[in-house]
């Protein structure tokens, strides 16, 4: 630390000597640290208000009742078993027969609630249904299926005599858009999809809107007869690839809508794969007093967004291309949050400095890491993809390997799929990725952090640290109000006494000790005069007296360095003599 201070003082001596010869420098922007602290605190307070407003806005849109509503509905339509068969529910459907049993059983019973548990009439409204007596069914449910054409796949010549039909997996090009079956009602006629409607991403394929659609009746008995007729007329055929069951509910008690979609996919391999979606949303947003508080937060957020965007636009217009050279400017453009204020904290400043210094090393390491990682993912997909669900696709293999790194893996399934390659794959992956590559990554971070921490320990830290300045201002205020005693002088006296006693024990005479103390007082006086926190961080012309003092100080520093060099040479000679 002393060497660093001497280095700064020596450089400033040279700079002020040059200023004496060349005259005053060009005028620069002058500001005091107190003003900078005040401005930064104002901005920080404004950002805290923005954050609080944003938190209220985001958390206010989420209702705890959403989870309970979704859980109740999923339990009713997914876990309710078929009467007489406790093992069959929507989750366990594997055949077309099971599907029709579900449609005529749990689905029908779950959708139509028209009587109280004592079999009394529950509502005066005609043909209304209130699921669990609290959730009104909006409109009527809709059932939709998508089909593929025959001969969309090629049968090998040796089996063409045995198979006259071939239905490939679902794609938009393979989709069957022609009417089929009875060709009388809408469920037998193709409905053109809406171009703006989103597609559905299932387990087997991606499905677009449209298809063969029929809507259920408001009468439970009519709907049951409809299901029976569709089953008898073979509405589901070999060309069927997916069936959607869509309906929505509204619960006035909690002001939530529940949108439900039950999906049954019919892959080209046969069988049925089921999936489901339950979404609870708040479409009627402004009902209670709290909702209007959320509305005020929304307006405030828009105002903040406009102000911040205007500020960034002004900065871009002022600095032009130089604006994009700052990382913080990029973050402000992308996020408009307070990350730049985190840098005023010492720990977060060290973190950001560490990441910025080792960025190139991390990028190089990431290239090597993902080459090996994707190679193992390809190996897992090729070896275990046909037998293990975690490796059934290349994407699943990638996520399965991330789970292995985190300790979540199914070693038994890998070993059962291949008794030889399974353990070899697992052991080598753990060794190279977990023990070697991840430890290399940690070593890069650790070494860079050690360098940054060492730089901070010798004073190479950001000049403006908000926390230190606030703490210093707080201590000064307490001392001025006489609520805290200044301890600097007492600490200095104790330190001087300790150093003097240590010097006496090591054999220095009194003259050397007194000379060193006088030199230290002289240096402290110069440092206090020229390098106190009140002096602005720019260079001003110096007087002849100031130049003389600084020049003498530089000479004394040179003498001390020469004296230290002589001491080191003497010690090295003694060590060499002892070795010989």
Secondary structure by P-SEA (a helix, b strand, c coil): caaaaaaaaaaaaaaaaaaaacccccccccccaaaaaaaaaaaaaaaaaaaaaaaaaaaaacccaaaaaaaaaaaacccccccccccccccccccaaaaaaaaacaaaaaaccccccccccccccccccccccccccccbbbbbbbbbbcccccccccccccccccccccccccccccccccccccccbbbbbbccbbbbbccccccccccbbbbbcccaaaaaaaaaaaaaaccccccccbbbbbbbbbbcccbbbbbbbbbbbbcccbbbbbbbbbbbbbccccccaaaaaaaaaaaaaaaaaaaaaaaaaaaaaaccccccccaaaaaaaccccccccccccaaaaaaaaaaaaaaaaaaaaaaaaaaaaaaaaaaaaaaccccccccccaaaaaaaaaaaaaccccaaaaaaacaaaaaaaaaaaaaaccccaaaaaaaaaaaaaaaaaaaaaacccccccaaaaaaaaaaaaaaaacccccaaaaaaaaaaaaaaaaaaaacccaaaaaaaaaaaaaaaaaaaaccccccccccccccaaaaaaaaaaaaaaaaaaaaaaaaaaaaaaaaaaaac
